């Protein structure tokens, strides 16, 4: 995704532990995608059990 303006583009450092957890989540998510017979794939990081977006009023 591109920044709204060129001046607002920034690199943010995140802890190594967060990177590790996100990579683990990505691998688990991919495995769930492969195992599912019917699952939406909107390209989101965090989804419901059927792959759709998480609605704020259901969190």
C-alpha distance matrix in Angstrom:
0.0 3.8 6.7 9.3 11.7 12.3 14.6 12.4 10.4 12.1 13.0 14.5 17.4 18.1 21.6 22.4 23.8 20.4 18.9 22.1 21.8 18.3 19.4 22.5 20.7 18.5 21.9 23.6 21.0 21.4 25.1 25.2 23.3 25.9 28.8 27.9 29.7 27.7 24.3 21.2 18.0 15.1 12.8 13.1 14.2 17.2 19.2 22.8 25.4 24.8 21.0 20.1 18.1 20.1 21.6 22.1 25.8 26.4 25.1
3.8 0.0 3.8 6.5 8.3 8.7 11.3 9.7 7.8 10.5 12.3 14.5 17.8 19.2 22.9 24.0 25.7 22.5 21.1 24.5 24.5 21.1 22.3 25.6 24.0 22.0 25.3 27.2 24.7 25.0 28.8 28.9 27.0 29.6 32.5 31.7 33.4 31.4 28.0 24.8 21.7 18.6 16.6 16.8 17.7 20.6 22.7 26.3 29.0 28.4 24.7 23.6 21.4 23.2 24.4 24.5 28.2 29.1 27.8
6.7 3.8 0.0 3.8 5.4 6.5 8.3 6.1 5.4 8.5 11.1 13.2 16.8 18.6 22.3 24.1 25.8 22.6 21.7 25.3 25.3 22.1 23.8 27.0 25.4 23.8 27.3 29.0 26.7 27.4 31.1 31.1 29.5 32.3 35.0 34.1 36.1 33.9 30.4 27.2 24.3 21.0 19.1 18.6 19.3 21.7 24.1 27.5 30.6 30.3 26.6 25.3 22.6 24.0 24.7 24.3 27.9 29.3 27.8
9.3 6.5 3.8 0.0 3.8 6.9 8.5 6.8 7.9 11.2 14.4 16.2 19.9 21.6 25.4 27.4 28.9 25.6 25.0 28.6 28.3 25.2 27.1 30.1 28.2 26.8 30.3 31.8 29.2 30.1 33.8 33.5 31.8 34.7 37.3 36.1 37.8 35.4 31.9 28.5 25.9 22.4 21.0 20.5 21.6 23.6 25.6 28.9 32.1 31.7 28.1 26.4 23.5 24.8 25.0 24.5 27.8 29.6 28.4
11.7 8.3 5.4 3.8 0.0 3.8 5.4 5.4 7.0 10.6 14.1 16.5 20.3 22.5 26.3 28.3 30.2 27.2 26.5 30.2 30.3 27.3 29.0 32.3 30.7 29.2 32.7 34.4 32.1 32.8 36.5 36.5 34.8 37.6 40.3 39.3 41.1 38.8 35.3 32.0 29.2 25.8 24.2 23.8 24.6 26.8 29.0 32.4 35.5 35.2 31.6 30.0 27.2 28.4 28.7 28.0 31.4 33.1 31.8
12.3 8.7 6.5 6.9 3.8 0.0 3.8 5.5 5.6 9.2 12.5 15.5 19.0 21.7 25.5 27.2 29.6 26.8 25.8 29.5 30.0 27.1 28.5 32.0 30.8 29.2 32.5 34.6 32.5 33.0 36.7 37.0 35.4 37.9 40.8 40.1 42.0 40.0 36.5 33.4 30.3 27.2 25.1 24.9 25.4 28.0 30.5 34.0 36.9 36.7 33.0 31.7 29.1 30.4 31.1 30.5 34.0 35.5 33.9
14.6 11.3 8.3 8.5 5.4 3.8 0.0 3.8 5.6 8.2 11.8 14.4 17.9 20.8 24.5 26.6 29.0 26.4 25.8 29.6 30.1 27.6 29.2 32.6 31.6 30.3 33.7 35.7 33.8 34.6 38.2 38.5 37.2 39.9 42.6 42.0 44.1 42.0 38.5 35.4 32.4 29.3 27.1 26.5 26.5 28.9 31.6 35.0 38.1 38.2 34.5 33.3 30.4 31.2 31.8 30.7 34.2 35.8 34.0
12.4 9.7 6.1 6.8 5.4 5.5 3.8 0.0 3.8 6.2 10.0 12.0 15.7 18.2 21.9 24.2 26.2 23.5 23.1 26.9 27.1 24.5 26.5 29.7 28.5 27.4 30.9 32.7 30.8 31.8 35.4 35.5 34.3 37.2 39.7 39.0 41.2 39.1 35.5 32.5 29.6 26.4 24.3 23.3 23.3 25.4 28.1 31.6 34.7 34.9 31.3 30.0 27.0 27.7 28.2 27.0 30.5 32.1 30.2
10.4 7.8 5.4 7.9 7.0 5.6 5.6 3.8 0.0 3.8 7.2 9.9 13.5 16.1 19.9 21.7 24.0 21.3 20.4 24.2 24.8 22.1 23.7 27.1 26.1 24.8 28.2 30.2 28.4 29.2 32.8 33.2 32.0 34.6 37.4 36.9 39.2 37.4 33.7 30.9 27.7 24.8 22.4 21.6 21.4 23.9 26.8 30.4 33.3 33.5 29.8 28.9 26.1 27.1 28.1 27.3 31.0 32.1 30.1
12.1 10.5 8.5 11.2 10.6 9.2 8.2 6.2 3.8 0.0 3.8 6.4 9.9 12.8 16.4 18.5 20.9 18.5 17.8 21.6 22.3 20.1 21.7 25.1 24.5 23.5 26.8 28.8 27.5 28.4 31.8 32.4 31.6 34.2 36.8 36.6 39.2 37.6 33.9 31.3 28.2 25.6 22.8 21.7 20.8 23.2 26.4 30.0 32.8 33.4 29.8 29.1 26.4 27.0 28.2 27.2 30.9 31.8 29.4
13.0 12.3 11.1 14.4 14.1 12.5 11.8 10.0 7.2 3.8 0.0 3.8 6.7 9.7 13.2 15.0 17.6 15.5 14.5 18.3 19.4 17.4 18.8 22.2 22.0 21.1 24.2 26.4 25.5 26.3 29.6 30.5 30.0 32.3 34.9 35.1 37.8 36.6 32.9 30.6 27.4 25.2 22.0 20.9 19.5 22.0 25.5 29.1 31.5 32.4 28.8 28.7 26.1 26.6 28.3 27.4 31.2 31.7 29.0
14.5 14.5 13.2 16.2 16.5 15.5 14.4 12.0 9.9 6.4 3.8 0.0 3.8 6.4 10.1 12.4 14.7 12.6 12.3 16.0 16.9 15.3 17.2 20.3 20.0 19.8 22.9 24.8 24.1 25.4 28.4 29.2 29.1 31.6 33.8 34.0 37.0 35.8 32.1 30.0 27.0 24.9 21.8 20.1 18.2 20.3 23.9 27.4 29.8 31.0 27.7 27.6 24.9 24.9 26.7 25.5 29.1 29.5 26.6
17.4 17.8 16.8 19.9 20.3 19.0 17.9 15.7 13.5 9.9 6.7 3.8 0.0 3.8 6.8 9.1 11.7 10.3 10.1 13.6 14.9 14.1 15.8 18.7 19.0 19.2 21.8 23.8 23.7 25.0 27.7 28.8 29.1 31.4 33.4 34.0 37.2 36.3 32.7 31.0 28.1 26.4 23.1 21.3 18.8 20.7 24.5 27.8 30.0 31.5 28.4 28.7 26.2 26.0 28.0 26.9 30.4 30.5 27.3
18.1 19.2 18.6 21.6 22.5 21.7 20.8 18.2 16.1 12.8 9.7 6.4 3.8 0.0 3.8 6.5 8.3 6.6 7.2 10.6 11.5 11.0 13.1 15.6 15.9 16.6 19.2 20.8 21.0 22.7 25.1 26.0 26.7 29.0 30.8 31.4 34.8 34.0 30.4 29.0 26.3 24.9 21.7 19.5 16.6 18.1 22.0 25.1 27.0 28.9 26.0 26.5 24.1 23.7 25.9 24.7 28.2 27.9 24.6
21.6 22.9 22.3 25.4 26.3 25.5 24.5 21.9 19.9 16.4 13.2 10.1 6.8 3.8 0.0 3.8 5.4 5.4 6.7 8.9 10.2 11.0 12.8 14.6 15.6 16.9 18.9 20.4 21.2 23.0 24.9 26.0 27.2 29.3 30.8 31.7 35.3 34.8 31.3 30.4 27.8 26.8 23.6 21.4 18.1 19.3 23.0 25.9 27.5 29.7 27.1 27.9 25.8 25.1 27.4 26.3 29.6 28.9 25.4
22.4 24.0 24.1 27.4 28.3 27.2 26.6 24.2 21.7 18.5 15.0 12.4 9.1 6.5 3.8 0.0 3.8 5.4 5.1 6.2 8.7 9.9 10.6 12.4 14.2 15.3 16.7 18.5 19.8 21.2 22.9 24.4 25.7 27.4 28.9 30.3 33.9 33.8 30.5 29.9 27.2 26.7 23.3 21.5 18.0 19.5 23.1 26.0 27.1 29.2 26.7 28.1 26.4 25.9 28.7 28.0 31.2 30.2 26.8
23.8 25.7 25.8 28.9 30.2 29.6 29.0 26.2 24.0 20.9 17.6 14.7 11.7 8.3 5.4 3.8 0.0 3.8 5.4 5.0 6.2 8.6 9.9 10.6 12.3 14.2 15.5 16.6 18.2 20.0 21.3 22.6 24.3 26.1 27.2 28.5 32.2 32.1 29.0 28.6 26.3 26.0 22.9 20.7 17.0 17.8 21.3 23.8 24.7 27.2 25.0 26.5 24.9 24.1 26.9 26.2 29.2 27.8 24.3
20.4 22.5 22.6 25.6 27.2 26.8 26.4 23.5 21.3 18.5 15.5 12.6 10.3 6.6 5.4 5.4 3.8 0.0 3.8 5.4 5.1 6.1 8.6 9.8 10.4 12.1 14.3 15.3 16.1 18.2 20.0 20.8 22.2 24.4 25.7 26.6 30.1 29.7 26.4 25.7 23.3 22.7 19.7 17.3 13.7 14.6 18.2 20.9 22.2 24.6 22.1 23.3 21.5 20.7 23.5 22.8 25.9 24.8 21.4
18.9 21.1 21.7 25.0 26.5 25.8 25.8 23.1 20.4 17.8 14.5 12.3 10.1 7.2 6.7 5.1 5.4 3.8 0.0 3.8 5.5 5.1 6.2 8.6 9.8 10.4 12.4 14.3 15.1 16.5 18.5 19.9 20.9 22.8 24.5 25.6 29.1 28.9 25.6 24.9 22.2 21.7 18.4 16.6 13.2 14.9 18.5 21.5 22.6 24.5 21.8 23.3 21.8 21.7 24.7 24.5 27.8 26.6 23.5
22.1 24.5 25.3 28.6 30.2 29.5 29.6 26.9 24.2 21.6 18.3 16.0 13.6 10.6 8.9 6.2 5.0 5.4 3.8 0.0 3.8 5.5 5.2 6.3 8.6 9.9 10.8 12.4 14.2 15.5 16.8 18.5 20.0 21.5 22.9 24.5 28.1 28.3 25.3 25.1 22.7 22.8 19.6 17.9 14.3 15.6 18.9 21.5 22.0 24.1 21.9 23.8 22.9 22.6 25.8 25.8 28.9 27.2 24.1
21.8 24.5 25.3 28.3 30.3 30.0 30.1 27.1 24.8 22.3 19.4 16.9 14.9 11.5 10.2 8.7 6.2 5.1 5.5 3.8 0.0 3.8 5.4 5.1 6.1 8.6 9.9 10.5 12.0 14.2 15.4 16.4 18.2 20.1 21.1 22.3 26.0 26.0 22.9 22.8 20.7 20.9 18.0 15.9 12.1 12.6 15.8 18.2 18.8 21.2 19.2 21.0 20.0 19.3 22.6 22.6 25.5 23.6 20.5
18.3 21.1 22.1 25.2 27.3 27.1 27.6 24.5 22.1 20.1 17.4 15.3 14.1 11.0 11.0 9.9 8.6 6.1 5.1 5.5 3.8 0.0 3.8 5.4 5.0 6.1 8.6 9.8 10.2 12.2 14.2 15.1 16.2 18.4 19.9 20.8 24.3 23.9 20.7 20.1 17.7 17.6 14.5 12.5 8.9 10.3 13.7 16.5 17.5 19.4 16.9 18.5 17.4 17.3 20.6 20.9 24.1 22.5 19.6
19.4 22.3 23.8 27.1 29.0 28.5 29.2 26.5 23.7 21.7 18.8 17.2 15.8 13.1 12.8 10.6 9.9 8.6 6.2 5.2 5.4 3.8 0.0 3.8 5.4 5.0 6.3 8.7 9.7 10.6 12.5 14.3 15.2 16.8 18.6 20.0 23.5 23.7 20.7 20.5 17.9 18.3 15.0 13.9 10.6 12.5 15.5 18.3 18.6 20.2 17.7 19.9 19.4 19.9 23.4 24.1 27.2 25.3 22.7
22.5 25.6 27.0 30.1 32.3 32.0 32.6 29.7 27.1 25.1 22.2 20.3 18.7 15.6 14.6 12.4 10.6 9.8 8.6 6.3 5.1 5.4 3.8 0.0 3.8 5.4 5.2 6.2 8.5 9.9 10.7 12.4 14.3 15.6 16.7 18.4 22.1 22.6 19.8 20.3 18.2 19.2 16.4 15.0 11.6 12.5 15.0 17.1 16.8 18.9 17.1 19.6 19.5 19.5 23.1 23.9 26.7 24.4 21.8
20.7 24.0 25.4 28.2 30.7 30.8 31.6 28.5 26.1 24.5 22.0 20.0 19.0 15.9 15.6 14.2 12.3 10.4 9.8 8.6 6.1 5.0 5.4 3.8 0.0 3.8 5.5 5.1 6.0 8.5 9.8 10.4 12.1 14.3 15.3 16.3 19.9 19.9 16.9 17.1 15.2 16.1 13.5 11.7 8.3 8.8 11.2 13.4 13.5 15.6 13.6 16.0 15.8 15.8 19.4 20.4 23.1 20.8 18.4
18.5 22.0 23.8 26.8 29.2 29.2 30.3 27.4 24.8 23.5 21.1 19.8 19.2 16.6 16.9 15.3 14.2 12.1 10.4 9.9 8.6 6.1 5.0 5.4 3.8 0.0 3.8 5.5 5.0 6.1 8.7 9.9 10.4 12.5 14.3 15.4 18.8 18.7 15.7 15.6 13.1 14.0 11.1 10.2 7.4 9.3 11.5 14.2 14.3 15.5 13.0 15.4 15.5 16.4 20.1 21.5 24.5 22.4 20.3
21.9 25.3 27.3 30.3 32.7 32.5 33.7 30.9 28.2 26.8 24.2 22.9 21.8 19.2 18.9 16.7 15.5 14.3 12.4 10.8 9.9 8.6 6.3 5.2 5.5 3.8 0.0 3.8 5.4 5.1 6.3 8.7 9.9 10.8 12.5 14.4 17.9 18.6 16.1 16.8 14.6 16.4 13.7 13.4 10.9 12.3 13.9 16.0 15.2 16.4 14.5 17.5 18.3 19.2 22.9 24.5 27.2 24.8 22.9
23.6 27.2 29.0 31.8 34.4 34.6 35.7 32.7 30.2 28.8 26.4 24.8 23.8 20.8 20.4 18.5 16.6 15.3 14.3 12.4 10.5 9.8 8.7 6.2 5.1 5.5 3.8 0.0 3.8 5.4 5.1 6.2 8.6 10.0 10.6 12.3 16.0 16.7 14.3 15.5 14.2 16.1 14.2 13.3 10.9 11.1 12.0 13.4 12.1 13.8 12.6 15.8 16.8 17.3 21.0 22.7 25.0 22.3 20.5
21.0 24.7 26.7 29.2 32.1 32.5 33.8 30.8 28.4 27.5 25.5 24.1 23.7 21.0 21.2 19.8 18.2 16.1 15.1 14.2 12.0 10.2 9.7 8.5 6.0 5.0 5.4 3.8 0.0 3.8 5.5 5.1 6.2 8.8 10.0 10.6 14.1 14.2 11.3 12.0 10.4 12.4 10.6 9.9 8.1 8.5 9.0 10.8 10.0 11.0 9.2 12.3 13.4 14.4 18.2 20.3 22.7 20.1 18.7
21.4 25.0 27.4 30.1 32.8 33.0 34.6 31.8 29.2 28.4 26.3 25.4 25.0 22.7 23.0 21.2 20.0 18.2 16.5 15.5 14.2 12.2 10.6 9.9 8.5 6.1 5.1 5.4 3.8 0.0 3.8 5.4 5.0 6.4 8.7 10.1 13.2 13.9 11.5 12.3 10.3 12.8 10.8 11.4 10.3 11.7 11.9 13.7 12.6 12.7 10.9 14.2 15.8 17.4 21.1 23.4 25.9 23.4 22.3
25.1 28.8 31.1 33.8 36.5 36.7 38.2 35.4 32.8 31.8 29.6 28.4 27.7 25.1 24.9 22.9 21.3 20.0 18.5 16.8 15.4 14.2 12.5 10.7 9.8 8.7 6.3 5.1 5.5 3.8 0.0 3.8 5.4 5.2 6.3 8.7 12.1 13.6 12.0 13.9 12.8 15.7 14.3 14.6 13.4 13.9 13.7 14.6 12.5 13.0 12.2 15.9 17.9 19.1 22.8 25.2 27.3 24.4 23.3
25.2 28.9 31.1 33.5 36.5 37.0 38.5 35.5 33.2 32.4 30.5 29.2 28.8 26.0 26.0 24.4 22.6 20.8 19.9 18.5 16.4 15.1 14.3 12.4 10.4 9.9 8.7 6.2 5.1 5.4 3.8 0.0 3.8 5.4 5.1 6.1 9.8 10.7 9.0 11.2 11.0 14.0 13.4 13.3 12.5 12.2 11.1 11.3 8.9 9.4 9.2 12.9 15.2 16.3 19.9 22.5 24.3 21.3 20.5
23.3 27.0 29.5 31.8 34.8 35.4 37.2 34.3 32.0 31.6 30.0 29.1 29.1 26.7 27.2 25.7 24.3 22.2 20.9 20.0 18.2 16.2 15.2 14.3 12.1 10.4 9.9 8.6 6.2 5.0 5.4 3.8 0.0 3.8 5.6 5.4 8.4 8.9 6.9 8.6 8.0 11.4 11.0 11.9 12.1 12.4 11.1 11.8 10.0 9.1 8.1 11.7 14.3 16.3 19.7 22.6 24.6 21.9 21.5
25.9 29.6 32.3 34.7 37.6 37.9 39.9 37.2 34.6 34.2 32.3 31.6 31.4 29.0 29.3 27.4 26.1 24.4 22.8 21.5 20.1 18.4 16.8 15.6 14.3 12.5 10.8 10.0 8.8 6.4 5.2 5.4 3.8 0.0 3.8 5.6 8.0 9.9 9.3 11.5 11.0 14.6 14.1 15.4 15.4 16.1 14.9 15.4 13.1 12.1 11.7 15.3 18.1 20.0 23.5 26.4 28.3 25.5 25.1
28.8 32.5 35.0 37.3 40.3 40.8 42.6 39.7 37.4 36.8 34.9 33.8 33.4 30.8 30.8 28.9 27.2 25.7 24.5 22.9 21.1 19.9 18.6 16.7 15.3 14.3 12.5 10.6 10.0 8.7 6.3 5.1 5.6 3.8 0.0 3.8 6.6 9.2 9.3 12.5 12.9 16.5 16.5 17.3 17.1 16.9 15.3 14.9 11.8 11.3 12.0 15.7 18.7 20.1 23.5 26.4 27.8 24.7 24.5
27.9 31.7 34.1 36.1 39.3 40.1 42.0 39.0 36.9 36.6 35.1 34.0 34.0 31.4 31.7 30.3 28.5 26.6 25.6 24.5 22.3 20.8 20.0 18.4 16.3 15.4 14.4 12.3 10.6 10.1 8.7 6.1 5.4 5.6 3.8 0.0 3.8 5.5 5.9 9.4 10.8 14.4 15.2 15.9 16.4 15.8 13.5 12.6 9.7 8.2 9.4 12.9 16.2 17.8 20.9 24.1 25.3 22.3 22.6
29.7 33.4 36.1 37.8 41.1 42.0 44.1 41.2 39.2 39.2 37.8 37.0 37.2 34.8 35.3 33.9 32.2 30.1 29.1 28.1 26.0 24.3 23.5 22.1 19.9 18.8 17.9 16.0 14.1 13.2 12.1 9.8 8.4 8.0 6.6 3.8 0.0 3.8 6.4 9.9 12.0 15.6 17.0 18.2 19.3 18.7 16.0 14.9 12.1 9.8 11.4 14.2 17.8 19.8 22.4 25.9 26.8 24.0 24.8
27.7 31.4 33.9 35.4 38.8 40.0 42.0 39.1 37.4 37.6 36.6 35.8 36.3 34.0 34.8 33.8 32.1 29.7 28.9 28.3 26.0 23.9 23.7 22.6 19.9 18.7 18.6 16.7 14.2 13.9 13.6 10.7 8.9 9.9 9.2 5.5 3.8 0.0 3.8 6.9 9.7 13.0 15.1 16.1 17.8 17.1 13.9 12.7 10.6 7.4 9.0 11.1 14.9 17.1 19.4 23.0 23.9 21.3 22.4
24.3 28.0 30.4 31.9 35.3 36.5 38.5 35.5 33.7 33.9 32.9 32.1 32.7 30.4 31.3 30.5 29.0 26.4 25.6 25.3 22.9 20.7 20.7 19.8 16.9 15.7 16.1 14.3 11.3 11.5 12.0 9.0 6.9 9.3 9.3 5.9 6.4 3.8 0.0 3.8 6.4 9.6 11.6 12.4 14.1 13.4 10.4 9.8 8.3 5.0 5.4 7.9 11.5 13.9 16.5 20.1 21.4 18.9 19.7
21.2 24.8 27.2 28.5 32.0 33.4 35.4 32.5 30.9 31.3 30.6 30.0 31.0 29.0 30.4 29.9 28.6 25.7 24.9 25.1 22.8 20.1 20.5 20.3 17.1 15.6 16.8 15.5 12.0 12.3 13.9 11.2 8.6 11.5 12.5 9.4 9.9 6.9 3.8 0.0 3.8 6.2 8.9 10.0 12.5 12.2 9.3 9.6 9.6 6.3 4.7 5.8 9.2 12.2 14.7 18.2 19.8 17.9 18.8
18.0 21.7 24.3 25.9 29.2 30.3 32.4 29.6 27.7 28.2 27.4 27.0 28.1 26.3 27.8 27.2 26.3 23.3 22.2 22.7 20.7 17.7 17.9 18.2 15.2 13.1 14.6 14.2 10.4 10.3 12.8 11.0 8.0 11.0 12.9 10.8 12.0 9.7 6.4 3.8 0.0 3.8 5.4 7.4 10.1 10.9 9.1 10.8 11.3 8.9 5.9 7.2 9.4 12.7 15.6 18.7 21.0 19.3 19.6
15.1 18.6 21.0 22.4 25.8 27.2 29.3 26.4 24.8 25.6 25.2 24.9 26.4 24.9 26.8 26.7 26.0 22.7 21.7 22.8 20.9 17.6 18.3 19.2 16.1 14.0 16.4 16.1 12.4 12.8 15.7 14.0 11.4 14.6 16.5 14.4 15.6 13.0 9.6 6.2 3.8 0.0 3.8 5.6 9.2 10.3 9.0 11.2 12.9 10.8 7.4 6.9 7.7 11.4 13.8 16.7 19.3 18.3 18.4
12.8 16.6 19.1 21.0 24.2 25.1 27.1 24.3 22.4 22.8 22.0 21.8 23.1 21.7 23.6 23.3 22.9 19.7 18.4 19.6 18.0 14.5 15.0 16.4 13.5 11.1 13.7 14.2 10.6 10.8 14.3 13.4 11.0 14.1 16.5 15.2 17.0 15.1 11.6 8.9 5.4 3.8 0.0 3.8 6.8 9.2 9.3 12.4 14.0 12.7 9.0 9.4 9.5 12.6 15.4 17.8 20.8 19.8 19.2
13.1 16.8 18.6 20.5 23.8 24.9 26.5 23.3 21.6 21.7 20.9 20.1 21.3 19.5 21.4 21.5 20.7 17.3 16.6 17.9 15.9 12.5 13.9 15.0 11.7 10.2 13.4 13.3 9.9 11.4 14.6 13.3 11.9 15.4 17.3 15.9 18.2 16.1 12.4 10.0 7.4 5.6 3.8 0.0 3.8 5.7 6.5 10.1 12.4 12.0 8.2 8.2 7.2 9.6 12.6 14.6 17.8 16.7 15.8
14.2 17.7 19.3 21.6 24.6 25.4 26.5 23.3 21.4 20.8 19.5 18.2 18.8 16.6 18.1 18.0 17.0 13.7 13.2 14.3 12.1 8.9 10.6 11.6 8.3 7.4 10.9 10.9 8.1 10.3 13.4 12.5 12.1 15.4 17.1 16.4 19.3 17.8 14.1 12.5 10.1 9.2 6.8 3.8 0.0 3.8 6.6 10.3 12.3 13.0 9.6 10.4 9.2 10.3 13.7 15.0 18.3 17.0 15.2
17.2 20.6 21.7 23.6 26.8 28.0 28.9 25.4 23.9 23.2 22.0 20.3 20.7 18.1 19.3 19.5 17.8 14.6 14.9 15.6 12.6 10.3 12.5 12.5 8.8 9.3 12.3 11.1 8.5 11.7 13.9 12.2 12.4 16.1 16.9 15.8 18.7 17.1 13.4 12.2 10.9 10.3 9.2 5.7 3.8 0.0 3.8 7.2 9.6 11.0 8.3 8.8 7.3 7.3 10.9 12.3 15.3 13.5 11.7
19.2 22.7 24.1 25.6 29.0 30.5 31.6 28.1 26.8 26.4 25.5 23.9 24.5 22.0 23.0 23.1 21.3 18.2 18.5 18.9 15.8 13.7 15.5 15.0 11.2 11.5 13.9 12.0 9.0 11.9 13.7 11.1 11.1 14.9 15.3 13.5 16.0 13.9 10.4 9.3 9.1 9.0 9.3 6.5 6.6 3.8 0.0 3.8 6.6 7.5 5.0 5.4 5.0 5.5 9.3 11.7 14.0 11.8 11.0
22.8 26.3 27.5 28.9 32.4 34.0 35.0 31.6 30.4 30.0 29.1 27.4 27.8 25.1 25.9 26.0 23.8 20.9 21.5 21.5 18.2 16.5 18.3 17.1 13.4 14.2 16.0 13.4 10.8 13.7 14.6 11.3 11.8 15.4 14.9 12.6 14.9 12.7 9.8 9.6 10.8 11.2 12.4 10.1 10.3 7.2 3.8 0.0 3.8 5.4 5.1 5.4 6.3 5.7 8.9 11.6 13.0 10.1 10.1
25.4 29.0 30.6 32.1 35.5 36.9 38.1 34.7 33.3 32.8 31.5 29.8 30.0 27.0 27.5 27.1 24.7 22.2 22.6 22.0 18.8 17.5 18.6 16.8 13.5 14.3 15.2 12.1 10.0 12.6 12.5 8.9 10.0 13.1 11.8 9.7 12.1 10.6 8.3 9.6 11.3 12.9 14.0 12.4 12.3 9.6 6.6 3.8 0.0 3.8 5.6 7.6 9.7 9.5 12.5 15.2 16.2 12.9 13.0
24.8 28.4 30.3 31.7 35.2 36.7 38.2 34.9 33.5 33.4 32.4 31.0 31.5 28.9 29.7 29.2 27.2 24.6 24.5 24.1 21.2 19.4 20.2 18.9 15.6 15.5 16.4 13.8 11.0 12.7 13.0 9.4 9.1 12.1 11.3 8.2 9.8 7.4 5.0 6.3 8.9 10.8 12.7 12.0 13.0 11.0 7.5 5.4 3.8 0.0 3.8 5.8 9.1 10.2 12.9 16.2 17.2 14.3 15.1
21.0 24.7 26.6 28.1 31.6 33.0 34.5 31.3 29.8 29.8 28.8 27.7 28.4 26.0 27.1 26.7 25.0 22.1 21.8 21.9 19.2 16.9 17.7 17.1 13.6 13.0 14.5 12.6 9.2 10.9 12.2 9.2 8.1 11.7 12.0 9.4 11.4 9.0 5.4 4.7 5.9 7.4 9.0 8.2 9.6 8.3 5.0 5.1 5.6 3.8 0.0 3.8 6.8 8.8 11.9 15.2 16.9 14.6 14.8
20.1 23.6 25.3 26.4 30.0 31.7 33.3 30.0 28.9 29.1 28.7 27.6 28.7 26.5 27.9 28.1 26.5 23.3 23.3 23.8 21.0 18.5 19.9 19.6 16.0 15.4 17.5 15.8 12.3 14.2 15.9 12.9 11.7 15.3 15.7 12.9 14.2 11.1 7.9 5.8 7.2 6.9 9.4 8.2 10.4 8.8 5.4 5.4 7.6 5.8 3.8 0.0 3.8 6.5 8.9 12.5 14.2 12.4 13.2
18.1 21.4 22.6 23.5 27.2 29.1 30.4 27.0 26.1 26.4 26.1 24.9 26.2 24.1 25.8 26.4 24.9 21.5 21.8 22.9 20.0 17.4 19.4 19.5 15.8 15.5 18.3 16.8 13.4 15.8 17.9 15.2 14.3 18.1 18.7 16.2 17.8 14.9 11.5 9.2 9.4 7.7 9.5 7.2 9.2 7.3 5.0 6.3 9.7 9.1 6.8 3.8 0.0 3.8 6.2 9.3 11.7 10.6 10.9
20.1 23.2 24.0 24.8 28.4 30.4 31.2 27.7 27.1 27.0 26.6 24.9 26.0 23.7 25.1 25.9 24.1 20.7 21.7 22.6 19.3 17.3 19.9 19.5 15.8 16.4 19.2 17.3 14.4 17.4 19.1 16.3 16.3 20.0 20.1 17.8 19.8 17.1 13.9 12.2 12.7 11.4 12.6 9.6 10.3 7.3 5.5 5.7 9.5 10.2 8.8 6.5 3.8 0.0 3.8 6.4 8.7 7.2 7.1
21.6 24.4 24.7 25.0 28.7 31.1 31.8 28.2 28.1 28.2 28.3 26.7 28.0 25.9 27.4 28.7 26.9 23.5 24.7 25.8 22.6 20.6 23.4 23.1 19.4 20.1 22.9 21.0 18.2 21.1 22.8 19.9 19.7 23.5 23.5 20.9 22.4 19.4 16.5 14.7 15.6 13.8 15.4 12.6 13.7 10.9 9.3 8.9 12.5 12.9 11.9 8.9 6.2 3.8 0.0 3.8 5.5 5.4 6.6
22.1 24.5 24.3 24.5 28.0 30.5 30.7 27.0 27.3 27.2 27.4 25.5 26.9 24.7 26.3 28.0 26.2 22.8 24.5 25.8 22.6 20.9 24.1 23.9 20.4 21.5 24.5 22.7 20.3 23.4 25.2 22.5 22.6 26.4 26.4 24.1 25.9 23.0 20.1 18.2 18.7 16.7 17.8 14.6 15.0 12.3 11.7 11.6 15.2 16.2 15.2 12.5 9.3 6.4 3.8 0.0 3.8 5.4 5.3
25.8 28.2 27.9 27.8 31.4 34.0 34.2 30.5 31.0 30.9 31.2 29.1 30.4 28.2 29.6 31.2 29.2 25.9 27.8 28.9 25.5 24.1 27.2 26.7 23.1 24.5 27.2 25.0 22.7 25.9 27.3 24.3 24.6 28.3 27.8 25.3 26.8 23.9 21.4 19.8 21.0 19.3 20.8 17.8 18.3 15.3 14.0 13.0 16.2 17.2 16.9 14.2 11.7 8.7 5.5 3.8 0.0 3.8 5.8
26.4 29.1 29.3 29.6 33.1 35.5 35.8 32.1 32.1 31.8 31.7 29.5 30.5 27.9 28.9 30.2 27.8 24.8 26.6 27.2 23.6 22.5 25.3 24.4 20.8 22.4 24.8 22.3 20.1 23.4 24.4 21.3 21.9 25.5 24.7 22.3 24.0 21.3 18.9 17.9 19.3 18.3 19.8 16.7 17.0 13.5 11.8 10.1 12.9 14.3 14.6 12.4 10.6 7.2 5.4 5.4 3.8 0.0 3.8
25.1 27.8 27.8 28.4 31.8 33.9 34.0 30.2 30.1 29.4 29.0 26.6 27.3 24.6 25.4 26.8 24.3 21.4 23.5 24.1 20.5 19.6 22.7 21.8 18.4 20.3 22.9 20.5 18.7 22.3 23.3 20.5 21.5 25.1 24.5 22.6 24.8 22.4 19.7 18.8 19.6 18.4 19.2 15.8 15.2 11.7 11.0 10.1 13.0 15.1 14.8 13.2 10.9 7.1 6.6 5.3 5.8 3.8 0.0
